[in-house]
Amino acid sequence: MPTRILPAVADPDAARAVTTLIGQLPDGEPVGPVTDSTQLVDTLARLAAESLDELPEVVLVHERIGPVPALELIREVALRFPAVGVVLITADASPVLFSAAMDSGARGLVTLPLGYEELASRVQAAAQWSTGVRRHLGGGADTPAGPGGTVVTVSGAKGGVGTTVTAVHLALAARASGRTVALVDMDLQGGDIASYLDVQFRRSLVDLAAVDDLSPRVLQDAVFVHETGLALLLAPAEGERGEEVTDRSARQIVSALRGRYEVVVLDCGTHLDAAGAAAVEMADTALLVTTPDVVAVRAAKRVVRMWDRLQIRKPEESTLVVNRHQRSSEIQPALVQKITGTRMAGVAVPAHFKELAAVVDAGRLHDLDARSTVKQALWSLAGELGLVKAAAEQGRGGQGGRGRELVRASDRGALGLRRRGGGR
């Protein structure tokens, strides 16, 4: 999601320098600079009259703006346009000025000469705050829930139940609907997302584990942008290095991703470590995948009880999805729900592995045919979990058949043209 940034700088050379630096920020979208306080207030008033969503998320106020002094201008903007995050640009980094700026309503302070890392950090914090205010004011129908984007963890009751396939297609469905999506492989010792999506990339979660301040540039360097538009953060190639990702670093990484992406999907695998436990605890939705057989259901029950004992998540706060479901199976979703005590997803993924075999072997899981019943079920699950954009779900009466129809329609729109164009 782009962050619109409006600089208020009187000096033309300084304005050009600020605008150039803004253009280098990840997702930064500079708005034409204004040169005085009157022009700034008039511009914001005009945009606010059109819609709350037209206002920039961040305004940068230079200390030498005039004719109204910078602190008084910040106070006026904060009072009249509370959904705008204001950041002061100043050469004075003293505690006295910092306190005065905060009292005036500023959301941060950047010192001169401008540095990329400091500016990126302050702008991101102000933009995240602005997004939260707009949600509470009722603006922005597509604004993600929670303090930033939506975080979903996908865990497996045991190995081989389809955890990674589920995580990948939840992320693909969200991306196809127009959301910005990060897909994270937190199965630190045996992650397979890179294999499923045919990716070779030397950066991984471990590169972020030792970083104390995850600036947008540091995060961007560790992320691989896939051809589908997914931002991938992969598990380390050397599984033993997964121990370097602690619960503290996992929390920091998830928080940074939440602040930048509308949807964050984490594949936590089947082994619970400190990092995975922190992710499950922080998640808006914790999804547990099982298959309808005795061994897998017992494993799911063990996982749910372990989460409860460790105070990571209560059973009723977890969502369980049955993969490889067959109507003839003796174990049906209602029985699994009764045994585990979790919420049950309204979608059960059918047992049609033959549909997956070719794309899995080719490392092209994202090329799974739109007619695949497995894909239709997983994309319907994404709709049920609220990961697809609201515009793609308008008119949906519930989370059952109509939701599946809309996801299929979205899927055909996203993939059908490419299939025809490629001559498949």
C-alpha positions as CSV (number, residue, x, y, z in Angstrom):
1,M,0.0,0.0,0.0
2,P,1.6,3.3,-1.0
3,T,2.3,6.0,1.6
4,R,1.5,9.5,0.4
5,I,4.0,12.0,1.8
6,L,3.5,15.7,1.5
7,P,6.6,17.9,2.2
8,A,6.1,21.4,3.4
9,V,9.5,23.1,2.7
10,A,10.0,26.8,1.9
11,D,13.5,26.5,0.3
12,P,13.3,25.1,-3.3
13,D,16.6,23.2,-3.0
14,A,15.7,21.6,0.3
15,A,12.3,20.7,-1.2
16,R,13.9,18.9,-4.1
17,A,16.3,17.1,-1.8
18,V,13.4,16.0,0.5
19,T,11.3,14.9,-2.5
20,T,14.1,12.9,-4.0
21,L,14.7,11.1,-0.7
22,I,11.0,10.4,-0.2
23,G,10.9,8.8,-3.7
24,Q,13.6,6.3,-2.5
25,L,11.5,5.1,0.4
26,P,9.8,1.7,0.0
27,D,6.2,2.3,-1.0
28,G,6.8,6.1,-0.6
29,E,4.6,8.3,-2.9
30,P,5.7,11.9,-2.8
31,V,3.0,14.5,-3.2
32,G,3.9,17.9,-4.8
33,P,5.6,20.0,-2.1
34,V,4.1,23.2,-0.6
35,T,6.2,26.2,0.2
36,D,4.4,27.9,3.1
37,S,2.0,27.3,5.9
38,T,-1.0,28.8,4.2
39,Q,-0.6,26.6,1.1
40,L,-0.3,23.5,3.3
41,V,-3.5,24.2,5.2
42,D,-5.4,25.1,2.1
43,T,-4.2,21.9,0.3
44,L,-5.2,19.7,3.2
45,A,-8.6,21.4,3.5
46,R,-9.3,20.9,-0.2
47,L,-8.3,17.2,0.0
48,A,-10.3,16.7,3.1
49,A,-13.4,18.2,1.5
50,E,-13.2,15.5,-1.2
51,S,-12.7,12.5,1.1
52,L,-10.8,11.5,4.2
53,D,-9.0,9.0,2.0
54,E,-7.6,11.8,-0.2
55,L,-5.5,13.2,2.6
56,P,-1.8,12.2,2.6
57,E,-0.8,9.8,5.3
58,V,2.3,11.8,6.3
59,V,3.2,15.5,6.2
60,L,6.8,16.6,6.6
61,V,7.1,20.1,8.1
62,H,10.5,21.8,7.7
63,E,11.5,24.0,10.7
64,R,11.9,27.1,8.6
65,I,8.4,27.0,7.0
66,G,6.5,30.2,7.3
67,P,4.8,32.5,7.8
68,V,3.3,30.5,10.7
69,P,6.1,29.0,12.9
70,A,6.6,25.2,12.5
71,L,5.3,24.2,15.9
72,E,2.1,26.3,15.6
73,L,1.6,24.9,12.1
74,I,1.9,21.3,13.4
75,R,-0.6,22.1,16.1
76,E,-3.1,23.5,13.6
77,V,-2.7,20.5,11.3
78,A,-3.1,18.0,14.2
79,L,-6.3,19.7,15.3
80,R,-7.9,20.2,12.0
81,F,-6.7,17.0,10.3
82,P,-6.2,14.4,13.0
83,A,-5.9,11.5,10.4
84,V,-2.6,13.0,9.1
85,G,0.7,12.1,10.8
86,V,3.0,15.1,11.0
87,V,6.8,14.7,11.2
88,L,9.1,17.7,12.0
89,I,12.3,18.2,10.0
90,T,14.8,20.2,12.2
91,A,18.5,20.7,12.9
92,D,17.8,20.9,16.6
93,A,17.6,17.4,18.2
94,S,17.4,18.6,21.8
95,P,15.0,17.0,24.2
96,V,13.3,20.3,24.8
97,L,12.4,20.7,21.1
98,F,11.4,17.0,20.9
99,S,9.0,17.5,23.8
100,A,7.6,20.7,22.3
101,A,7.0,19.0,19.0
102,M,5.2,16.1,20.6
103,D,3.1,18.4,22.7
104,S,2.1,20.2,19.4
105,G,0.9,16.9,17.9
106,A,3.9,15.8,15.8
107,R,4.3,12.0,15.4
108,G,8.0,12.2,15.0
109,L,11.1,14.3,14.5
110,V,13.8,13.9,11.8
111,T,17.2,15.7,12.2
112,L,19.1,17.5,9.5
113,P,21.0,16.6,7.5
114,L,18.4,14.0,6.4
115,G,19.4,10.4,6.6
116,Y,17.5,7.6,4.8
117,E,17.2,5.2,7.7
118,E,15.9,7.8,10.2
119,L,13.4,9.3,7.7
120,A,12.2,5.9,6.6
121,S,11.6,4.8,10.2
122,R,9.8,8.0,11.2
123,V,7.6,8.0,8.1
124,Q,6.6,4.4,8.5
125,A,5.6,5.0,12.2
126,A,3.6,8.1,11.3
127,A,1.9,6.3,8.3
128,Q,0.9,3.3,10.5
129,W,-0.5,5.6,13.1
130,S,-2.5,7.5,10.4
131,T,-3.9,4.3,9.1
132,G,-5.2,3.3,12.5
133,V,-6.8,6.7,13.1
134,R,-8.6,6.5,9.7
135,R,-9.9,3.1,10.5
136,H,-11.4,4.4,13.7
137,L,-12.8,7.4,12.0
138,G,-14.6,5.1,9.5
139,G,-12.5,6.0,6.4
140,G,-10.8,3.5,4.1
141,A,-12.9,0.5,3.6
142,D,-9.9,-1.5,2.5
143,T,-7.7,-0.6,5.5
144,P,-6.3,-3.7,7.1
145,A,-7.6,-4.8,10.5
146,G,-5.4,-4.6,13.6
147,P,-2.3,-2.4,14.1
148,G,-1.3,-2.7,10.5
149,G,-1.8,-5.7,8.2
150,T,-3.5,-9.0,9.0
151,V,-1.2,-11.8,10.2
152,V,-2.1,-15.5,9.6
153,T,0.0,-18.4,10.8
154,V,-0.4,-21.8,9.2
155,S,0.7,-24.8,11.3
156,G,0.5,-28.5,10.6
157,A,-0.8,-31.1,13.0
158,K,2.0,-33.4,11.7
159,G,4.3,-33.6,8.7
160,G,2.7,-34.2,5.3
161,V,-0.7,-32.7,6.0
162,G,-0.4,-29.9,3.4
163,T,0.7,-27.0,5.6
164,T,2.9,-25.3,3.0
165,V,0.5,-25.8,0.1
166,T,-2.2,-24.2,2.2
167,A,0.0,-21.2,3.2
168,V,1.2,-20.6,-0.4
169,H,-2.3,-20.5,-1.8
170,L,-3.8,-18.3,1.0
171,A,-1.0,-15.8,0.1
172,L,-1.7,-16.2,-3.7
173,A,-5.4,-15.6,-3.2
174,A,-4.8,-12.5,-1.2
175,R,-2.3,-11.2,-3.7
176,A,-4.7,-11.9,-6.7
177,S,-7.4,-9.8,-5.0
178,G,-5.0,-6.7,-5.0
179,R,-3.5,-6.8,-1.5
180,T,0.2,-6.5,-0.7
181,V,1.2,-9.8,0.7
182,A,4.3,-11.2,2.5
183,L,4.7,-15.0,2.6
184,V,7.2,-16.1,5.4
185,D,8.7,-19.5,5.8
186,M,9.0,-20.0,9.5
187,D,9.6,-23.7,9.3
188,L,13.2,-22.8,10.0
189,Q,14.8,-26.2,9.8
190,G,12.9,-27.7,6.9
191,G,11.0,-24.9,5.0
192,D,10.0,-25.7,1.5
193,I,8.4,-22.5,0.2
194,A,11.4,-21.8,-2.0
195,S,11.1,-25.3,-3.6
196,Y,7.4,-25.0,-4.2
197,L,7.8,-21.6,-5.9
198,D,11.1,-22.3,-7.7
199,V,13.1,-19.7,-5.9
200,Q,16.8,-19.4,-5.2
201,F,17.7,-16.6,-2.9
202,R,20.6,-16.2,-0.5
203,R,18.8,-14.0,2.0
204,S,16.6,-15.4,4.8
205,L,15.0,-14.8,8.1
206,V,18.3,-15.4,9.8
207,D,19.7,-12.2,8.2
208,L,17.1,-10.2,10.1
209,A,17.5,-12.0,13.5
210,A,20.5,-10.0,14.7
211,V,19.2,-6.6,13.5
212,D,18.0,-4.4,16.3
213,D,16.2,-1.8,14.2
214,L,14.4,-3.3,11.2
215,S,14.2,-0.3,8.9
216,P,12.3,-0.6,5.6
217,R,15.5,-0.8,3.6
218,V,16.9,-3.7,5.7
219,L,13.6,-5.5,5.4
220,Q,13.5,-4.9,1.7
221,D,17.0,-6.3,1.2
222,A,16.0,-9.6,2.9
223,V,12.7,-10.0,0.9
224,F,12.5,-11.7,-2.5
225,V,9.8,-10.4,-4.8
226,H,8.3,-13.4,-6.6
227,E,6.9,-13.2,-10.2
228,T,3.4,-13.5,-8.6
229,G,4.0,-10.3,-6.6
230,L,4.4,-12.1,-3.3
231,A,7.1,-10.8,-1.1
232,L,8.9,-13.9,0.1
233,L,11.0,-14.1,3.4
234,L,12.5,-17.6,3.3
235,A,13.9,-20.1,5.8
236,P,17.7,-20.4,5.9
237,A,19.3,-22.9,3.6
238,E,21.3,-24.3,6.5
239,G,18.6,-25.6,8.9
240,E,20.9,-25.4,12.0
241,R,21.0,-21.6,11.6
242,G,17.3,-21.5,12.4
243,E,18.2,-21.4,16.1
244,E,19.4,-17.9,15.6
245,V,15.8,-16.7,15.1
246,T,14.7,-16.2,18.7
247,D,11.2,-15.3,20.0
248,R,12.3,-11.7,20.4
249,S,13.6,-11.4,16.8
250,A,10.5,-13.2,15.5
251,R,8.2,-10.7,17.2
252,Q,10.2,-7.8,15.7
253,I,10.1,-9.3,12.2
254,V,6.4,-10.0,12.3
255,S,5.7,-6.5,13.6
256,A,7.8,-5.0,10.8
257,L,6.1,-7.0,8.2
258,R,2.6,-6.2,9.6
259,G,3.5,-2.5,9.3
260,R,4.4,-2.8,5.7
261,Y,2.1,-5.4,4.1
262,E,-1.7,-5.7,4.2
263,V,-1.5,-9.5,4.6
264,V,1.3,-11.6,6.2
265,V,1.1,-15.4,5.9
266,L,3.5,-17.4,8.0
267,D,4.2,-21.1,7.3
268,C,5.1,-22.3,10.8
269,G,5.5,-26.0,9.8
270,T,4.9,-28.7,12.3
271,H,7.8,-28.2,14.8
272,L,7.1,-25.7,17.5
273,D,10.1,-23.6,18.4
274,A,10.3,-20.2,20.2
275,A,10.0,-18.2,17.0
276,G,7.0,-20.1,15.8
277,A,5.3,-19.9,19.2
278,A,5.8,-16.1,19.2
279,A,4.3,-15.9,15.7
280,V,1.2,-18.0,16.6
281,E,0.7,-15.8,19.7
282,M,0.8,-12.6,17.7
283,A,-1.3,-13.8,14.8
284,D,-4.8,-12.5,14.1
285,T,-5.7,-16.0,12.8
286,A,-3.9,-19.2,13.8
287,L,-4.8,-21.9,11.3
288,L,-4.1,-25.5,12.1
289,V,-4.1,-28.0,9.2
290,T,-4.9,-31.7,9.6
291,T,-6.1,-34.6,7.5
292,P,-9.1,-36.8,8.3
293,D,-7.2,-39.8,9.8
294,V,-6.8,-41.0,13.4
295,V,-3.1,-40.2,13.6
296,A,-3.3,-36.7,12.3
297,V,-6.4,-35.8,14.4
298,R,-4.6,-37.0,17.5
299,A,-1.6,-34.9,16.5
300,A,-3.9,-31.9,16.1
301,K,-5.3,-32.4,19.5
302,R,-1.8,-32.6,21.0
303,V,-0.8,-29.3,19.2
304,V,-4.0,-27.5,20.5
305,R,-3.4,-28.7,24.0
306,M,0.3,-27.7,23.9
307,W,-0.6,-24.2,22.7
308,D,-3.1,-24.0,25.6
309,R,-0.6,-25.2,28.2
310,L,2.1,-22.8,27.0
311,Q,-0.5,-20.0,27.0
312,I,0.2,-19.4,23.4
313,R,-3.4,-19.7,22.2
314,K,-6.6,-21.1,23.6
315,P,-8.4,-23.9,21.6
316,E,-11.4,-21.7,20.8
317,E,-9.1,-19.0,19.4
318,S,-7.6,-21.4,16.8
319,T,-9.1,-22.3,13.4
320,L,-8.7,-25.9,12.1
321,V,-9.0,-26.9,8.5
322,V,-9.4,-30.4,7.2
323,N,-7.2,-31.2,4.1
324,R,-7.8,-34.2,1.8
325,H,-11.4,-34.4,2.9
326,Q,-13.6,-37.2,1.4
327,R,-17.3,-37.5,2.0
328,S,-16.9,-41.2,2.5
329,S,-14.4,-40.8,5.3
330,E,-15.4,-41.9,8.7
331,I,-13.8,-38.8,10.2
332,Q,-15.7,-35.7,9.3
333,P,-14.9,-32.1,10.2
334,A,-17.7,-32.0,12.9
335,L,-16.0,-34.9,14.7
336,V,-12.6,-33.2,14.4
337,Q,-14.0,-30.0,15.9
338,K,-15.5,-32.0,18.8
339,I,-12.2,-33.7,19.5
340,T,-10.0,-30.7,19.3
341,G,-12.3,-28.0,20.7
342,T,-11.2,-25.5,18.0
343,R,-13.2,-23.5,15.6
344,M,-13.7,-25.3,12.3
345,A,-13.2,-23.6,9.0
346,G,-16.3,-23.7,6.8
347,V,-14.2,-25.0,3.9
348,A,-12.8,-28.5,3.7
349,V,-10.1,-29.1,1.1
350,P,-10.8,-32.1,-1.1
351,A,-8.5,-35.1,-1.6
352,H,-7.3,-34.6,-5.2
353,F,-3.5,-34.8,-5.0
354,K,-3.3,-35.6,-8.7
355,E,-4.2,-32.1,-9.4
356,L,-1.1,-30.9,-7.5
357,A,1.5,-33.5,-8.6
358,A,2.7,-31.8,-11.8
359,V,3.1,-28.3,-10.4
360,V,4.7,-29.5,-7.2
361,D,7.2,-31.6,-9.0
362,A,8.0,-28.6,-11.3
363,G,8.3,-26.2,-8.4
364,R,5.5,-24.1,-9.9
365,L,2.7,-24.3,-7.3
366,H,1.5,-20.9,-8.4
367,D,0.7,-22.3,-11.8
368,L,-2.0,-24.7,-10.5
369,D,-4.9,-24.6,-12.9
370,A,-7.9,-22.4,-11.9
371,R,-10.2,-25.4,-12.4
372,S,-8.5,-27.4,-9.7
373,T,-10.9,-28.2,-6.9
374,V,-8.0,-28.0,-4.4
375,K,-7.2,-24.5,-5.5
376,Q,-10.9,-23.4,-5.4
377,A,-11.2,-24.7,-1.9
378,L,-8.1,-23.0,-0.6
379,W,-9.0,-19.7,-2.3
380,S,-12.4,-19.9,-0.8
381,L,-10.7,-20.5,2.6
382,A,-8.8,-17.2,2.0
383,G,-12.1,-15.4,1.5
384,E,-13.5,-17.0,4.6
385,L,-10.5,-15.8,6.6
386,G,-10.9,-12.2,5.3
387,L,-7.6,-12.2,3.4
388,V,-9.1,-11.1,0.0
389,K,-9.8,-7.5,-0.7
390,A,-13.3,-6.3,0.3
391,A,-14.1,-5.3,-3.3
392,A,-13.6,-8.9,-4.4
393,E,-16.2,-10.0,-1.8
394,Q,-18.9,-7.4,-2.3
395,G,-22.3,-9.0,-2.4
396,R,-21.2,-12.1,-0.6
397,G,-24.0,-13.3,1.7
398,G,-21.9,-15.6,3.8
399,Q,-18.8,-17.8,3.9
400,G,-20.2,-20.8,2.1
401,G,-21.1,-21.4,-1.5
402,R,-21.5,-17.8,-2.6
403,G,-18.0,-17.0,-1.1
404,R,-16.5,-19.8,-3.1
405,E,-18.2,-18.6,-6.3
406,L,-16.7,-15.2,-5.9
407,V,-13.2,-16.5,-5.2
408,R,-13.5,-18.7,-8.3
409,A,-14.5,-15.6,-10.3
410,S,-11.6,-13.7,-8.9
411,D,-9.3,-16.6,-9.7
412,R,-10.5,-16.8,-13.3
413,G,-10.0,-13.1,-13.7
414,A,-6.4,-13.3,-12.3
415,L,-5.3,-16.5,-14.1
416,G,-7.6,-17.0,-17.0
417,L,-6.1,-14.3,-19.2
418,R,-2.6,-15.5,-18.6
419,R,-3.6,-19.0,-19.4
420,R,-5.1,-17.9,-22.7
421,G,-2.2,-15.7,-23.5
422,G,0.3,-18.5,-22.9
423,G,-1.5,-20.8,-25.2
424,R,-2.1,-23.4,-22.5
